[in-house]
Amino acid sequence: MEKKATSNETQPLTSKKDISDCNEGEDCKENGLLIRNPKSALRLMEDGNKIHPGQGNKEEAAQISNGYSGVQSSVPCNGMGEVEDAQCTNPAATTTTTTTSTTCGAEGQQQLMELEDRETWSKKIDFLLSVIGYAVDLGNVWRFPYICYQNGGGAFLIPYTIMAIFGGIPLFYMELALGQYHRNGCISIWRKICPIFKGIGFAICVIDLYVASYYNTIMAWVFYYLVSSFTTELPWTSCNNAWNTGNCTAYFSKDNVSWALHSISPAEEFYTRQVLQVHRSNGLDDLGGISWQLTLCLLLIFIIVYFSIWKGVKTSGKVVWVTATFPYVILFILLVRGATLPGAWRGVLYYLKPEWQKLLATEVWVDAAAQIFFSLGPGFGVLLAYASYNKFHNNCYQDALVTSTVNCLTSFVSGFVIFTVLGYMAEMRNEDVSEVAKDMGPSLLFITYAEAIANMPASTFFAIIFFLMLLTLGLDSTFAGLEGVITGVLDEFPHVWSKRREFFVLGLIIICFLGSLATLTFGGAYVVKLFEEYATGPAVLTVVFLEAVAVAWFYGITQFCNDVKEMLGFTPGWYWRVCWVAISPIFLLFVTCSFLSNPPELRLFDYNYPYWTTVVGYCIGTSSIICIPIYMVYRLIITPGTLKERILKSITPETATEIPFGDIRMNAV
């Protein structure tokens, strides 16, 4: 039976009591809904169709935790969630275009469910460590040092810093603010920003699944090395093993053995012939069988991941106390050890010696932009997910500055850890550092650095802690990537998965494991390289570019800055506004166009990737981005009205964000 709203009520979905029963000027609480008498002052703002607290209530509004929220609806609905045919009888309501009420029907129930079930971080330090653990990963250890010395050494720090200030950090801050304000994952958040761009959320989930399919395989390699390190003599020290060839040269162990043109170190043969077994594959067209050793290692990795994230941020927030802090302890130990090695100064000099003329090359600036972007990691849905579990008034501005600074400094310090050892290697081989440092990517860790460790005193100890460090660096990044998918899906389908998180996480882990099988073959390293270059790079850049445009130009930079002010109490300055509106999108467009105009020529070990693999790579990357235009078309088709009306409805937020404000609050507890 329909029930008309009386003059002094905001009707909850399940209300059984009239608000008129409450005393004038007092609050009513019924069915978890805390409602203030509408005679209190409200200031209705037309910008963004939001209700803001009156001037006299701003101080009170600032004290409300994000457990309370106000939901607005431009169309009144009855207690059954059905839309009324006429305006409510409240005379005050007829004088304004906005009626404060619960959202109608299933949408309102979904919002209430989100509020009731939304967990928050136990402590702020859990959030900070989780974000730092996500941003600081294996790329900080192997990619930054290589990119730095390849692009002018110390001179590279200039474009790197500029790109961080005007591109990376503003995007990092933007995602934290969006996630914290709207309190949703990467899919459902677009209902509150610009619905037609909801395909961005689905694209992010696909990209995260691609990353999980190859990134955790690298973790399996690390785990294999870790297990192999528990011996008195590391297996990549000598050439007397079953996997070694006649070109194996253990130049460290014998003074009369010199390094020749065709010499192969025992560490390289252990990596390529024992761990990867790439000699048993002819390339991407003949991957060979599956390595049972790596399959077992990957299974153990996923078991660790599952029991770390299955309960949500309450458990993962505790795990990162180890996985995010332990690498810094090991980095310090390795830095001190590396600095005491003979020839370490040669590596440091090579690392930092500036080549100013390289600053004139466009490639240097492209590499700087790509490095800072992929290091901080916007666009993977992780920052949105993690920030959505924050308190509403948490200072995400300060968090963005602290975590991005820690990330950049970690990359810089990692360069010293790597290059002191490379200098030592060059001294032992009697070669130039440039010859020793020609390896890049995983090879820098699994071959060059592993070989140096094997020939240090107490090599077993240093090998164990080094690969433990790599394992923890990778694990918290894996936690974060999967949490981006989990939060996105659970927020989009709360009625299905909100009470079944453990089962959803289990299913997701199984899908990721099955998707990784191709990377566990004897030619799996070739698949990992292909996914790393094509499946994520241009796709993530495109996603974040569209995200920045949607927020700054469709949602509106003024509205976004007002949202930040509601959380933090101050409006972002002109620097941030200009970055979000123009500089950051140009920054992303610059990197994307540079990548597409000059795609990398892939080569791994002695295998040159054929042309058709480039086509396959672009197809994999496109398979995620295609979600965006598909959803746009779908959205326009299902929206009623003329084409103009459909477009206008599709770019207008369809769901009000649950925010605390002065006179009307919803208690979700």
Secondary structure as GFF3:
##gff-version 3
##sequence-region A 1 669
A	DSSP	three_ten_helix	19	21	.	.	.	ID=ss1
A	DSSP	beta_strand	27	30	.	.	.	ID=ss2
A	DSSP	beta_strand	33	36	.	.	.	ID=ss3
A	DSSP	beta_strand	42	44	.	.	.	ID=ss4
A	DSSP	three_ten_helix	47	49	.	.	.	ID=ss5
A	DSSP	beta_strand	51	53	.	.	.	ID=ss6
A	DSSP	three_ten_helix	55	57	.	.	.	ID=ss7
A	DSSP	alpha_helix	58	62	.	.	.	ID=ss8
A	DSSP	beta_strand	68	69	.	.	.	ID=ss9
A	DSSP	beta_strand	72	73	.	.	.	ID=ss10
A	DSSP	alpha_helix	91	94	.	.	.	ID=ss11
A	DSSP	beta_strand	99	100	.	.	.	ID=ss12
A	DSSP	alpha_helix	105	117	.	.	.	ID=ss13
A	DSSP	alpha_helix	124	135	.	.	.	ID=ss14
A	DSSP	alpha_helix	138	150	.	.	.	ID=ss15
A	DSSP	three_ten_helix	153	156	.	.	.	ID=ss16
A	DSSP	alpha_helix	157	163	.	.	.	ID=ss17
A	DSSP	pi_helix	164	168	.	.	.	ID=ss18
A	DSSP	alpha_helix	169	182	.	.	.	ID=ss19
A	DSSP	three_ten_helix	188	192	.	.	.	ID=ss20
A	DSSP	three_ten_helix	195	197	.	.	.	ID=ss21
A	DSSP	alpha_helix	199	228	.	.	.	ID=ss22
A	DSSP	alpha_helix	266	269	.	.	.	ID=ss23
A	DSSP	pi_helix	270	275	.	.	.	ID=ss24
A	DSSP	three_ten_helix	278	280	.	.	.	ID=ss25
A	DSSP	alpha_helix	292	309	.	.	.	ID=ss26
A	DSSP	alpha_helix	313	323	.	.	.	ID=ss27
A	DSSP	alpha_helix	326	339	.	.	.	ID=ss28
A	DSSP	alpha_helix	344	352	.	.	.	ID=ss29
A	DSSP	three_ten_helix	356	360	.	.	.	ID=ss30
A	DSSP	alpha_helix	362	376	.	.	.	ID=ss31
A	DSSP	alpha_helix	382	387	.	.	.	ID=ss32
A	DSSP	alpha_helix	396	429	.	.	.	ID=ss33
A	DSSP	alpha_helix	433	436	.	.	.	ID=ss34
A	DSSP	alpha_helix	442	443	.	.	.	ID=ss35
A	DSSP	pi_helix	444	449	.	.	.	ID=ss36
A	DSSP	alpha_helix	450	454	.	.	.	ID=ss37
A	DSSP	alpha_helix	459	492	.	.	.	ID=ss38
A	DSSP	alpha_helix	494	497	.	.	.	ID=ss39
A	DSSP	alpha_helix	501	515	.	.	.	ID=ss40
A	DSSP	three_ten_helix	517	520	.	.	.	ID=ss41
A	DSSP	alpha_helix	524	530	.	.	.	ID=ss42
A	DSSP	pi_helix	531	535	.	.	.	ID=ss43
A	DSSP	alpha_helix	537	549	.	.	.	ID=ss44
A	DSSP	pi_helix	550	556	.	.	.	ID=ss45
A	DSSP	alpha_helix	557	568	.	.	.	ID=ss46
A	DSSP	alpha_helix	574	578	.	.	.	ID=ss47
A	DSSP	pi_helix	579	583	.	.	.	ID=ss48
A	DSSP	alpha_helix	584	597	.	.	.	ID=ss49
A	DSSP	beta_strand	603	604	.	.	.	ID=ss50
A	DSSP	beta_strand	607	608	.	.	.	ID=ss51
A	DSSP	alpha_helix	611	625	.	.	.	ID=ss52
A	DSSP	alpha_helix	627	638	.	.	.	ID=ss53
A	DSSP	alpha_helix	643	650	.	.	.	ID=ss54
A	DSSP	beta_strand	666	667	.	.	.	ID=ss55
###
